[in-house]
Amino acid sequence: MNESGLRERKKQRMYQDVSDIAVRMFIERGFDEVSVAEVAAAAEISKPTLFRYFPAKEDLVLHRLADHEREAAEVVSAGRVQGIMPVEALRRHFLAGLDAEDPVTGLNDHPQVRAYYALLYGTPALVARLYGFLERSEEALTDALGGGIAARLAAGQIIAVRRILALENWRRIAEGEPLEEVRGWAVEAAERAFRVLEGAVEGLFEWDE
């Protein structure tokens, strides 16, 4: 691996290490009870260095979702290469995520995953910051769908459906429903939601012609 590749790996490792330390502290004591200075001290870096990696305190938590920001757009683009329609590609991807118990689908009962989402959805500042993440996901998906008002409306619906399905899966598990019972419901709900979504998206693009 060349020098630039090593630097990038070191940078990504720093992101992950600092985020992990911060999330652990926030879960233990509460997001508002832990200062950025305390996180920097625990990570053995200076506060200015921390802010170079994470411009806002909330970003320390949302870093775990960063890899998923362009996920829907990338799924659509990959599907297009294979001749798969956008909603169908997204449906398959979401169902595969449920099957793998990917935390981003909400269908995961690992204690650390549950604690993370309790922190995320239970902290107003993080919920507010999450909407910025969703807006960027929507923007990327709009571009992948070709741009224009139809693509923007379709992207908004798609991102909302994915978010709501995941949130409901997490809520059910958080309330104590066994994962296997939630799994059956989650698959059925996803199938129905994407089926309805497919018709809605097709209608939008017909309207835009």
N, CA and C atoms as a LAMMPS dump frame, in Angstrom:
ITEM: TIMESTEP
0
ITEM: NUMBER OF ATOMS
627
ITEM: BOX BOUNDS ff ff ff
-5.0000000000000000e+02 5.0000000000000000e+02
-5.0000000000000000e+02 5.0000000000000000e+02
-5.0000000000000000e+02 5.0000000000000000e+02
ITEM: ATOMS id mol type element x y z
1 1 1 N 0.847 -1.191 0
2 1 2 C 0 0 0
3 1 3 C 0.887 1.247 0
4 2 1 N 0.524 2.259 -0.837
5 2 2 C 1.349 3.451 -0.919
6 2 3 C 1.116 4.356 0.292
7 3 1 N 1.922 5.433 0.361
8 3 2 C 1.882 6.308 1.534
9 3 3 C 0.532 6.988 1.709
10 4 1 N -0.077 7.422 0.589
11 4 2 C -1.376 8.092 0.688
12 4 3 C -2.443 7.118 1.184
13 5 1 N -2.332 5.85 0.775
14 5 2 C -3.279 4.844 1.239
15 5 3 C -3.141 4.587 2.726
16 6 1 N -1.909 4.568 3.205
17 6 2 C -1.671 4.377 4.633
18 6 3 C -2.212 5.549 5.44
19 7 1 N -2.03 6.761 4.914
20 7 2 C -2.554 7.947 5.608
21 7 3 C -4.067 7.889 5.702
22 8 1 N -4.698 7.449 4.628
23 8 2 C -6.161 7.369 4.624
24 8 3 C -6.661 6.33 5.612
25 9 1 N -5.972 5.195 5.683
26 9 2 C -6.351 4.16 6.641
27 9 3 C -6.188 4.662 8.068
28 10 1 N -5.106 5.388 8.321
29 10 2 C -4.873 5.947 9.652
30 10 3 C -5.96 6.957 10.01
31 11 1 N -6.336 7.77 9.036
32 11 2 C -7.383 8.767 9.249
33 11 3 C -8.712 8.096 9.577
34 12 1 N -9.07 7.067 8.801
35 12 2 C -10.326 6.366 9.04
36 12 3 C -10.319 5.66 10.392
37 13 1 N -9.168 5.126 10.77
38 13 2 C -9.05 4.471 12.073
39 13 3 C -9.239 5.478 13.2
40 14 1 N -8.712 6.688 13.004
41 14 2 C -8.884 7.746 13.995
42 14 3 C -10.363 8.112 14.132
43 15 1 N -11.038 8.276 12.997
44 15 2 C -12.469 8.559 13.019
45 15 3 C -13.201 7.506 13.861
46 16 1 N -12.938 6.246 13.546
47 16 2 C -13.648 5.161 14.209
48 16 3 C -13.331 5.089 15.698
49 17 1 N -12.066 5.21 16.037
50 17 2 C -11.651 5.099 17.441
51 17 3 C -12.265 6.201 18.296
52 18 1 N -12.196 7.439 17.797
53 18 2 C -12.728 8.561 18.568
54 18 3 C -14.249 8.455 18.687
55 19 1 N -14.911 8.088 17.581
56 19 2 C -16.363 7.917 17.619
57 19 3 C -16.763 6.837 18.62
58 20 1 N -16.05 5.715 18.622
59 20 2 C -16.37 4.621 19.549
60 20 3 C -16.233 5.067 21.003
61 21 1 N -15.166 5.808 21.286
62 21 2 C -14.956 6.311 22.652
63 21 3 C -16.088 7.249 23.051
64 22 1 N -16.438 8.161 22.144
65 22 2 C -17.487 9.135 22.444
66 22 3 C -18.836 8.454 22.661
67 23 1 N -19.196 7.536 21.776
68 23 2 C -20.49 6.857 21.901
69 23 3 C -20.566 6.088 23.216
70 24 1 N -19.479 5.428 23.57
71 24 2 C -19.455 4.694 24.837
72 24 3 C -19.685 5.638 26.026
73 25 1 N -19.051 6.782 25.995
74 25 2 C -19.219 7.758 27.074
75 25 3 C -20.639 8.334 27.094
76 26 1 N -21.178 8.611 25.918
77 26 2 C -22.53 9.175 25.837
78 26 3 C -23.569 8.175 26.344
79 27 1 N -23.398 6.902 26.012
80 27 2 C -24.335 5.876 26.459
81 27 3 C -24.279 5.726 27.979
82 28 1 N -23.08 5.774 28.509
83 28 2 C -22.908 5.586 29.959
84 28 3 C -23.438 6.765 30.775
85 29 1 N -23.223 8.001 30.26
86 29 2 C -23.522 9.179 31.09
87 29 3 C -24.579 10.104 30.504
88 30 1 N -24.881 9.949 29.223
89 30 2 C -25.828 10.847 28.573
90 30 3 C -25.118 11.834 27.672
91 31 1 N -25.691 12.102 26.517
92 31 2 C -25.052 12.97 25.515
93 31 3 C -24.757 14.354 26.076
94 32 1 N -25.713 14.942 26.775
95 32 2 C -25.548 16.309 27.269
96 32 3 C -24.636 16.405 28.485
97 33 1 N -24.344 15.262 29.095
98 33 2 C -23.531 15.269 30.312
99 33 3 C -22.04 15.108 30.034
100 34 1 N -21.689 14.831 28.796
101 34 2 C -20.285 14.622 28.427
102 34 3 C -19.841 15.766 27.518
103 35 1 N -18.766 16.42 27.858
104 35 2 C -18.268 17.517 27.036
105 35 3 C -17.329 17.006 25.949
106 36 1 N -17.152 17.833 24.919
107 36 2 C -16.213 17.496 23.85
108 36 3 C -14.797 17.406 24.417
109 37 1 N -14.489 18.256 25.376
110 37 2 C -13.158 18.233 25.998
111 37 3 C -12.908 16.89 26.684
112 38 1 N -13.927 16.34 27.318
113 38 2 C -13.782 15.05 27.987
114 38 3 C -13.553 13.935 26.971
115 39 1 N -14.245 14.006 25.849
116 39 2 C -14.05 13.007 24.799
117 39 3 C -12.629 13.098 24.26
118 40 1 N -12.172 14.322 23.998
119 40 2 C -10.81 14.515 23.483
120 40 3 C -9.774 13.961 24.46
121 41 1 N -9.98 14.212 25.742
122 41 2 C -9.036 13.72 26.751
123 41 3 C -9.027 12.2 26.786
124 42 1 N -10.217 11.593 26.702
125 42 2 C -10.309 10.132 26.725
126 42 3 C -9.658 9.519 25.493
127 43 1 N -9.743 10.241 24.36
128 43 2 C -9.15 9.758 23.105
129 43 3 C -7.676 10.119 22.983
130 44 1 N -7.176 10.881 23.945
131 44 2 C -5.783 11.318 23.983
132 44 3 C -5.407 12.154 22.767
133 45 1 N -6.305 13.07 22.423
134 45 2 C -6.041 14.043 21.367
135 45 3 C -6.476 15.412 21.885
136 46 1 N -6.056 16.458 21.203
137 46 2 C -6.455 17.802 21.617
138 46 3 C -7.876 18.096 21.131
139 47 1 N -8.505 19.057 21.767
140 47 2 C -9.85 19.457 21.345
141 47 3 C -9.855 19.998 19.906
142 48 1 N -8.883 20.843 19.526
143 48 2 C -8.842 21.3 18.129
144 48 3 C -8.694 20.142 17.132
145 49 1 N -7.895 19.141 17.494
146 49 2 C -7.74 17.979 16.606
147 49 3 C -9.059 17.244 16.469
148 50 1 N -9.78 17.083 17.569
149 50 2 C -11.081 16.414 17.501
150 50 3 C -12.02 17.156 16.558
151 51 1 N -12.038 18.477 16.663
152 51 2 C -12.939 19.257 15.812
153 51 3 C -12.518 19.228 14.345
154 52 1 N -11.261 18.914 14.062
155 52 2 C -10.852 18.752 12.659
156 52 3 C -11.501 17.51 12.061
157 53 1 N -11.705 16.505 12.883
158 53 2 C -12.331 15.273 12.42
159 53 3 C -13.86 15.345 12.511
160 54 1 N -14.345 15.974 13.571
161 54 2 C -15.788 16.033 13.819
162 54 3 C -16.179 17.489 14.089
163 55 1 N -16.693 18.191 13.078
164 55 2 C -17.021 19.617 13.227
165 55 3 C -18.038 19.922 14.332
166 56 1 N -18.913 18.953 14.635
167 56 2 C -19.923 19.152 15.674
168 56 3 C -19.94 17.947 16.603
169 57 1 N -20.334 18.178 17.823
170 57 2 C -20.397 17.101 18.816
171 57 3 C -21.292 15.962 18.326
172 58 1 N -22.399 16.314 17.678
173 58 2 C -23.337 15.299 17.191
174 58 3 C -22.713 14.37 16.169
175 59 1 N -21.723 14.874 15.437
176 59 2 C -21.072 14.058 14.406
177 59 3 C -20.313 12.873 14.999
178 60 1 N -19.945 12.975 16.266
179 60 2 C -19.277 11.856 16.936
180 60 3 C -20.175 10.626 16.975
181 61 1 N -21.47 10.849 17.067
182 61 2 C -22.446 9.753 17.107
183 61 3 C -22.862 9.34 15.703
184 62 1 N -23.138 10.317 14.857
185 62 2 C -23.655 10.017 13.516
186 62 3 C -22.592 9.463 12.578
187 63 1 N -21.329 9.495 13.011
188 63 2 C -20.265 8.908 12.189
189 63 3 C -20.579 7.457 11.834
190 64 1 N -21.238 6.743 12.745
191 64 2 C -21.552 5.342 12.485
192 64 3 C -22.517 5.165 11.312
193 65 1 N -23.219 6.209 10.961
194 65 2 C -24.157 6.135 9.841
195 65 3 C -23.562 6.701 8.552
196 66 1 N -22.368 7.265 8.647
197 66 2 C -21.783 7.972 7.505
198 66 3 C -21.683 7.109 6.256
199 67 1 N -21.338 5.842 6.425
200 67 2 C -21.183 4.961 5.271
201 67 3 C -22.506 4.686 4.565
202 68 1 N -23.611 4.983 5.237
203 68 2 C -24.92 4.707 4.66
204 68 3 C -25.55 5.926 3.983
205 69 1 N -24.852 7.055 4.031
206 69 2 C -25.434 8.294 3.516
207 69 3 C -25.773 8.2 2.025
208 70 1 N -24.919 7.569 1.25
209 70 2 C -25.143 7.44 -0.193
210 70 3 C -25.609 6.033 -0.574
211 71 1 N -25.989 5.267 0.41
212 71 2 C -26.324 3.862 0.173
213 71 3 C -27.441 3.684 -0.849
214 72 1 N -28.559 4.382 -0.663
215 72 2 C -29.691 4.225 -1.582
216 72 3 C -29.296 4.597 -3.006
217 73 1 N -28.527 5.689 -3.14
218 73 2 C -28.083 6.115 -4.473
219 73 3 C -27.192 5.056 -5.114
220 74 1 N -26.298 4.483 -4.326
221 74 2 C -25.387 3.47 -4.857
222 74 3 C -26.122 2.195 -5.234
223 75 1 N -27.145 1.837 -4.467
224 75 2 C -27.945 0.647 -4.785
225 75 3 C -28.672 0.851 -6.116
226 76 1 N -29.237 2.028 -6.302
227 76 2 C -29.949 2.336 -7.549
228 76 3 C -28.989 2.31 -8.736
229 77 1 N -27.82 2.903 -8.577
230 77 2 C -26.84 2.945 -9.671
231 77 3 C -26.354 1.546 -10.032
232 78 1 N -26.089 0.722 -9.011
233 78 2 C -25.653 -0.656 -9.269
234 78 3 C -26.765 -1.462 -9.921
235 79 1 N -27.992 -1.232 -9.485
236 79 2 C -29.124 -1.944 -10.077
237 79 3 C -29.329 -1.593 -11.537
238 80 1 N -29.112 -0.327 -11.857
239 80 2 C -29.287 0.114 -13.244
240 80 3 C -28.324 -0.636 -14.166
241 81 1 N -27.102 -0.85 -13.713
242 81 2 C -26.11 -1.588 -14.503
243 81 3 C -26.594 -3.01 -14.782
244 82 1 N -27.321 -3.586 -13.823
245 82 2 C -27.818 -4.957 -13.955
246 82 3 C -29.213 -5.019 -14.584
247 83 1 N -29.752 -3.864 -14.951
248 83 2 C -31.069 -3.826 -15.559
249 83 3 C -32.213 -3.971 -14.562
250 84 1 N -31.961 -3.605 -13.297
251 84 2 C -32.981 -3.712 -12.253
252 84 3 C -33.549 -2.329 -11.977
253 85 1 N -34.865 -2.222 -11.926
254 85 2 C -35.517 -0.946 -11.676
255 85 3 C -35.185 -0.456 -10.265
256 86 1 N -35.155 0.876 -10.078
257 86 2 C -34.722 1.437 -8.795
258 86 3 C -35.424 0.895 -7.556
259 87 1 N -36.744 0.898 -7.533
260 87 2 C -37.455 0.454 -6.333
261 87 3 C -37.225 -1.03 -6.08
262 88 1 N -37.159 -1.8 -7.133
263 88 2 C -36.906 -3.237 -6.976
264 88 3 C -35.503 -3.472 -6.41
265 89 1 N -34.536 -2.718 -6.886
266 89 2 C -33.172 -2.85 -6.361
267 89 3 C -33.134 -2.493 -4.879
268 90 1 N -33.849 -1.446 -4.516
269 90 2 C -33.887 -1.018 -3.112
270 90 3 C -34.647 -2.015 -2.241
271 91 1 N -35.694 -2.597 -2.792
272 91 2 C -36.45 -3.617 -2.057
273 91 3 C -35.56 -4.812 -1.749
274 92 1 N -34.857 -5.297 -2.751
275 92 2 C -33.959 -6.444 -2.56
276 92 3 C -32.878 -6.116 -1.524
277 93 1 N -32.344 -4.914 -1.608
278 93 2 C -31.276 -4.519 -0.698
279 93 3 C -31.791 -4.45 0.742
280 94 1 N -32.97 -3.885 0.94
281 94 2 C -33.519 -3.774 2.291
282 94 3 C -33.826 -5.155 2.859
283 95 1 N -34.385 -6.023 2.049
284 95 2 C -34.688 -7.383 2.509
285 95 3 C -33.408 -8.145 2.846
286 96 1 N -32.362 -7.931 2.05
287 96 2 C -31.074 -8.565 2.345
288 96 3 C -30.533 -8.044 3.672
289 97 1 N -30.736 -6.759 3.933
290 97 2 C -30.304 -6.179 5.197
291 97 3 C -31.052 -6.778 6.377
292 98 1 N -32.348 -7.014 6.206
293 98 2 C -33.128 -7.668 7.259
294 98 3 C -32.605 -9.08 7.511
295 99 1 N -32.331 -9.787 6.438
296 99 2 C -31.841 -11.156 6.56
297 99 3 C -30.504 -11.203 7.3
298 100 1 N -29.674 -10.181 7.068
299 100 2 C -28.351 -10.122 7.699
300 100 3 C -28.392 -9.445 9.072
301 101 1 N -29.575 -8.986 9.475
302 101 2 C -29.737 -8.245 10.733
303 101 3 C -28.827 -7.028 10.778
304 102 1 N -28.746 -6.341 9.649
305 102 2 C -27.96 -5.117 9.561
306 102 3 C -28.577 -4.082 10.512
307 103 1 N -27.792 -3.529 11.434
308 103 2 C -28.347 -2.558 12.387
309 103 3 C -29.092 -1.402 11.741
310 104 1 N -28.687 -1.008 10.517
311 104 2 C -29.325 0.141 9.882
312 104 3 C -30.782 -0.145 9.522
313 105 1 N -31.178 -1.42 9.472
314 105 2 C -32.579 -1.77 9.211
315 105 3 C -33.41 -1.776 10.485
316 106 1 N -32.759 -1.607 11.621
317 106 2 C -33.476 -1.644 12.895
318 106 3 C -33.685 -3.04 13.433
319 107 1 N -33.421 -4.059 12.625
320 107 2 C -33.674 -5.444 13.034
321 107 3 C -32.4 -6.048 13.627
322 108 1 N -32.087 -5.653 14.831
323 108 2 C -30.904 -6.163 15.516
324 108 3 C -31.113 -5.951 17.014
325 109 1 N -30.953 -7.016 17.772
326 109 2 C -31.21 -6.897 19.212
327 109 3 C -29.939 -6.973 20.059
328 110 1 N -28.779 -6.765 19.438
329 110 2 C -27.543 -6.747 20.212
330 110 3 C -27.615 -5.586 21.2
331 111 1 N -27.234 -5.781 22.447
332 111 2 C -27.327 -4.72 23.455
333 111 3 C -26.65 -3.408 23.052
334 112 1 N -25.487 -3.494 22.4
335 112 2 C -24.787 -2.271 22.006
336 112 3 C -25.539 -1.521 20.904
337 113 1 N -26.15 -2.286 20.003
338 113 2 C -26.937 -1.66 18.934
339 113 3 C -28.173 -0.992 19.528
340 114 1 N -28.835 -1.685 20.444
341 114 2 C -30.017 -1.114 21.083
342 114 3 C -29.66 0.141 21.865
343 115 1 N -28.535 0.118 22.555
344 115 2 C -28.107 1.287 23.33
345 115 3 C -27.783 2.461 22.405
346 116 1 N -27.16 2.163 21.261
347 116 2 C -26.818 3.221 20.315
348 116 3 C -28.073 3.907 19.799
349 117 1 N -29.062 3.129 19.381
350 117 2 C -30.276 3.726 18.832
351 117 3 C -31.109 4.416 19.909
352 118 1 N -31.046 3.922 21.133
353 118 2 C -31.721 4.609 22.234
354 118 3 C -31.085 5.987 22.439
355 119 1 N -29.76 6.043 22.332
356 119 2 C -29.051 7.314 22.425
357 119 3 C -29.441 8.231 21.275
358 120 1 N -29.42 7.696 20.06
359 120 2 C -29.695 8.493 18.865
360 120 3 C -31.103 9.079 18.886
361 121 1 N -32.105 8.219 19.078
362 121 2 C -33.495 8.672 19.01
363 121 3 C -33.972 9.328 20.302
364 122 1 N -33.209 9.177 21.367
365 122 2 C -33.607 9.762 22.64
366 122 3 C -32.957 11.09 22.94
367 123 1 N -32.156 11.6 22.012
368 123 2 C -31.447 12.87 22.212
369 123 3 C -31.891 13.867 21.147
370 124 1 N -32.634 14.905 21.527
371 124 2 C -33.16 15.86 20.537
372 124 3 C -32.103 16.432 19.59
373 125 1 N -30.923 16.743 20.118
374 125 2 C -29.875 17.322 19.265
375 125 3 C -29.429 16.336 18.192
376 126 1 N -29.405 15.058 18.529
377 126 2 C -29.003 14.035 17.558
378 126 3 C -30.096 13.8 16.531
379 127 1 N -31.353 13.827 16.978
380 127 2 C -32.475 13.667 16.044
381 127 3 C -32.46 14.802 15.027
382 128 1 N -32.215 16.023 15.504
383 128 2 C -32.16 17.169 14.602
384 128 3 C -31.015 17.023 13.597
385 129 1 N -29.865 16.562 14.077
386 129 2 C -28.712 16.369 13.192
387 129 3 C -28.962 15.245 12.192
388 130 1 N -29.747 14.249 12.601
389 130 2 C -30.063 13.121 11.734
390 130 3 C -30.792 13.573 10.479
391 131 1 N -31.595 14.617 10.589
392 131 2 C -32.331 15.084 9.415
393 131 3 C -31.394 15.624 8.343
394 132 1 N -30.262 16.178 8.741
395 132 2 C -29.275 16.604 7.757
396 132 3 C -28.73 15.412 6.986
397 133 1 N -28.486 14.328 7.701
398 133 2 C -28.033 13.077 7.074
399 133 3 C -29.072 12.588 6.064
400 134 1 N -30.343 12.619 6.457
401 134 2 C -31.411 12.159 5.578
402 134 3 C -31.55 13.053 4.345
403 135 1 N -31.385 14.354 4.538
404 135 2 C -31.459 15.278 3.406
405 135 3 C -30.351 15.014 2.398
406 136 1 N -29.149 14.73 2.898
407 136 2 C -28.042 14.435 1.985
408 136 3 C -28.268 13.107 1.266
409 137 1 N -28.842 12.149 1.957
410 137 2 C -29.176 10.871 1.324
411 137 3 C -30.202 11.081 0.221
412 138 1 N -31.174 11.912 0.506
413 138 2 C -32.224 12.225 -0.462
414 138 3 C -31.65 12.93 -1.687
415 139 1 N -30.719 13.846 -1.453
416 139 2 C -30.096 14.586 -2.557
417 139 3 C -29.3 13.639 -3.459
418 140 1 N -28.536 12.745 -2.849
419 140 2 C -27.75 11.787 -3.633
420 140 3 C -28.657 10.866 -4.436
421 141 1 N -29.752 10.437 -3.828
422 141 2 C -30.689 9.553 -4.527
423 141 3 C -31.394 10.294 -5.655
424 142 1 N -31.711 11.551 -5.439
425 142 2 C -32.322 12.364 -6.504
426 142 3 C -31.423 12.375 -7.738
427 143 1 N -30.133 12.584 -7.514
428 143 2 C -29.187 12.596 -8.63
429 143 3 C -29.132 11.227 -9.317
430 144 1 N -29.138 10.161 -8.512
431 144 2 C -29.072 8.804 -9.078
432 144 3 C -30.308 8.484 -9.905
433 145 1 N -31.42 9.112 -9.553
434 145 2 C -32.671 8.881 -10.281
435 145 3 C -32.817 9.795 -11.496
436 146 1 N -31.836 10.644 -11.715
437 146 2 C -31.842 11.458 -12.927
438 146 3 C -32.14 12.929 -12.734
439 147 1 N -32.422 13.341 -11.501
440 147 2 C -32.704 14.749 -11.243
441 147 3 C -34.11 15.143 -11.68
442 148 1 N -34.492 16.375 -11.394
443 148 2 C -35.831 16.847 -11.741
444 148 3 C -36.813 16.647 -10.606
445 149 1 N -37.996 17.239 -10.756
446 149 2 C -38.991 17.216 -9.689
447 149 3 C -39.487 15.799 -9.404
448 150 1 N -39.668 14.982 -10.44
449 150 2 C -40.136 13.609 -10.216
450 150 3 C -39.113 12.821 -9.408
451 151 1 N -37.848 12.966 -9.763
452 151 2 C -36.792 12.249 -9.043
453 151 3 C -36.709 12.723 -7.593
454 152 1 N -36.887 14.028 -7.372
455 152 2 C -36.814 14.555 -6.011
456 152 3 C -37.979 14.047 -5.166
457 153 1 N -39.177 14.042 -5.735
458 153 2 C -40.34 13.54 -5.014
459 153 3 C -40.205 12.042 -4.731
460 154 1 N -39.699 11.307 -5.714
461 154 2 C -39.505 9.866 -5.537
462 154 3 C -38.467 9.599 -4.454
463 155 1 N -37.367 10.344 -4.491
464 155 2 C -36.307 10.154 -3.495
465 155 3 C -36.82 10.437 -2.092
466 156 1 N -37.629 11.472 -1.955
467 156 2 C -38.189 11.802 -0.652
468 156 3 C -39.034 10.67 -0.099
469 157 1 N -39.842 10.06 -0.955
470 157 2 C -40.689 8.953 -0.515
471 157 3 C -39.849 7.716 -0.17
472 158 1 N -38.865 7.439 -0.985
473 158 2 C -38.027 6.254 -0.761
474 158 3 C -37.258 6.367 0.556
475 159 1 N -36.622 7.506 0.788
476 159 2 C -35.855 7.692 2.021
477 159 3 C -36.775 7.626 3.232
478 160 1 N -37.973 8.186 3.108
479 160 2 C -38.93 8.15 4.217
480 160 3 C -39.369 6.723 4.526
481 161 1 N -39.635 5.939 3.509
482 161 2 C -40.069 4.555 3.71
483 161 3 C -38.974 3.748 4.405
484 162 1 N -37.743 3.884 3.941
485 162 2 C -36.624 3.164 4.569
486 162 3 C -36.461 3.576 6.03
487 163 1 N -36.556 4.87 6.29
488 163 2 C -36.391 5.373 7.663
489 163 3 C -37.494 4.86 8.579
490 164 1 N -38.724 4.927 8.115
491 164 2 C -39.858 4.534 8.958
492 164 3 C -39.857 3.039 9.229
493 165 1 N -39.538 2.247 8.219
494 165 2 C -39.464 0.797 8.427
495 165 3 C -38.405 0.459 9.472
496 166 1 N -37.225 1.059 9.348
497 166 2 C -36.141 0.793 10.299
498 166 3 C -36.505 1.261 11.703
499 167 1 N -37.114 2.428 11.8
500 167 2 C -37.488 2.967 13.103
501 167 3 C -38.526 2.086 13.788
502 168 1 N -39.484 1.595 13.025
503 168 2 C -40.507 0.724 13.609
504 168 3 C -39.91 -0.609 14.052
505 169 1 N -38.994 -1.149 13.276
506 169 2 C -38.322 -2.39 13.684
507 169 3 C -37.589 -2.179 15.007
508 170 1 N -36.838 -1.072 15.094
509 170 2 C -36.098 -0.787 16.319
510 170 3 C -37.054 -0.582 17.493
511 171 1 N -38.137 0.15 17.269
512 171 2 C -39.085 0.435 18.351
513 171 3 C -39.667 -0.853 18.921
514 172 1 N -40.033 -1.782 18.048
515 172 2 C -40.622 -3.042 18.511
516 172 3 C -39.623 -3.845 19.344
517 173 1 N -38.391 -3.889 18.88
518 173 2 C -37.361 -4.615 19.635
519 173 3 C -37.085 -3.911 20.957
520 174 1 N -37.027 -2.587 20.932
521 174 2 C -36.772 -1.821 22.152
522 174 3 C -37.873 -2.041 23.185
523 175 1 N -39.087 -2.306 22.722
524 175 2 C -40.212 -2.533 23.627
525 175 3 C -40.304 -3.979 24.093
526 176 1 N -39.35 -4.808 23.641
527 176 2 C -39.275 -6.16 24.184
528 176 3 C -39.789 -7.288 23.313
529 177 1 N -40.21 -6.992 22.086
530 177 2 C -40.663 -8.076 21.205
531 177 3 C -39.462 -8.923 20.779
532 178 1 N -39.595 -10.242 20.784
533 178 2 C -38.49 -11.11 20.354
534 178 3 C -38.103 -10.824 18.906
535 179 1 N -36.813 -10.864 18.627
536 179 2 C -36.32 -10.528 17.293
537 179 3 C -36.985 -11.37 16.211
538 180 1 N -37.159 -12.662 16.453
539 180 2 C -37.734 -13.526 15.422
540 180 3 C -39.184 -13.168 15.113
541 181 1 N -39.906 -12.676 16.109
542 181 2 C -41.274 -12.234 15.844
543 181 3 C -41.277 -10.934 15.053
544 182 1 N -40.363 -10.058 15.39
545 182 2 C -40.257 -8.796 14.666
546 182 3 C -39.811 -9.053 13.23
547 183 1 N -38.944 -10.038 13.042
548 183 2 C -38.43 -10.331 11.706
549 183 3 C -39.57 -10.629 10.722
550 184 1 N -40.489 -11.48 11.12
551 184 2 C -41.595 -11.817 10.227
552 184 3 C -42.409 -10.595 9.855
553 185 1 N -42.705 -9.782 10.866
554 185 2 C -43.455 -8.551 10.599
555 185 3 C -42.653 -7.619 9.699
556 186 1 N -41.351 -7.49 9.967
557 186 2 C -40.497 -6.565 9.226
558 186 3 C -40.422 -6.917 7.743
559 187 1 N -40.309 -8.202 7.442
560 187 2 C -40.251 -8.637 6.047
561 187 3 C -41.566 -8.334 5.346
562 188 1 N -42.672 -8.662 5.992
563 188 2 C -43.987 -8.415 5.39
564 188 3 C -44.217 -6.919 5.179
565 189 1 N -43.861 -6.115 6.189
566 189 2 C -44.052 -4.667 6.077
567 189 3 C -43.201 -4.091 4.945
568 190 1 N -41.965 -4.564 4.823
569 190 2 C -41.087 -4.071 3.762
570 190 3 C -41.622 -4.449 2.389
571 191 1 N -42.072 -5.678 2.242
572 191 2 C -42.625 -6.127 0.958
573 191 3 C -43.815 -5.253 0.556
574 192 1 N -44.714 -5.017 1.488
575 192 2 C -45.907 -4.214 1.192
576 192 3 C -45.53 -2.768 0.898
577 193 1 N -44.636 -2.205 1.703
578 193 2 C -44.251 -0.805 1.528
579 193 3 C -43.586 -0.569 0.178
580 194 1 N -42.668 -1.447 -0.192
581 194 2 C -41.974 -1.262 -1.466
582 194 3 C -42.888 -1.544 -2.656
583 195 1 N -43.867 -2.411 -2.469
584 195 2 C -44.827 -2.662 -3.542
585 195 3 C -45.659 -1.413 -3.818
586 196 1 N -46.129 -0.769 -2.764
587 196 2 C -46.88 0.472 -2.917
588 196 3 C -45.979 1.575 -3.465
589 197 1 N -44.772 1.609 -2.975
590 197 2 C -43.807 2.62 -3.404
591 197 3 C -43.502 2.503 -4.892
592 198 1 N -43.42 1.286 -5.38
593 198 2 C -43.121 1.069 -6.794
594 198 3 C -44.162 1.735 -7.685
595 199 1 N -45.444 1.548 -7.345
596 199 2 C -46.509 2.168 -8.129
597 199 3 C -46.467 3.683 -8.048
598 200 1 N -46.185 4.193 -6.851
599 200 2 C -46.14 5.639 -6.657
600 200 3 C -45.003 6.267 -7.454
601 201 1 N -43.833 5.633 -7.428
602 201 2 C -42.671 6.167 -8.14
603 201 3 C -42.9 6.127 -9.649
604 202 1 N -43.475 5.042 -10.15
605 202 2 C -43.763 4.951 -11.577
606 202 3 C -44.708 6.056 -11.997
607 203 1 N -45.712 6.329 -11.154
608 203 2 C -46.664 7.386 -11.46
609 203 3 C -46.023 8.753 -11.506
610 204 1 N -45.062 8.993 -10.622
611 204 2 C -44.365 10.282 -10.59
612 204 3 C -43.584 10.509 -11.871
613 205 1 N -42.903 9.492 -12.363
614 205 2 C -42.1 9.668 -13.56
615 205 3 C -42.974 9.802 -14.807
616 206 1 N -44.159 9.22 -14.79
617 206 2 C -45.105 9.424 -15.893
618 206 3 C -45.592 10.875 -15.9
619 207 1 N -45.81 11.401 -14.681
620 207 2 C -46.269 12.783 -14.552
621 207 3 C -45.214 13.766 -15.029
622 208 1 N -43.948 13.395 -14.862
623 208 2 C -42.836 14.287 -15.196
624 208 3 C -42.521 14.286 -16.691
625 209 1 N -43.109 13.362 -17.438
626 209 2 C -42.788 13.272 -18.872
627 209 3 C -43.395 14.44 -19.653
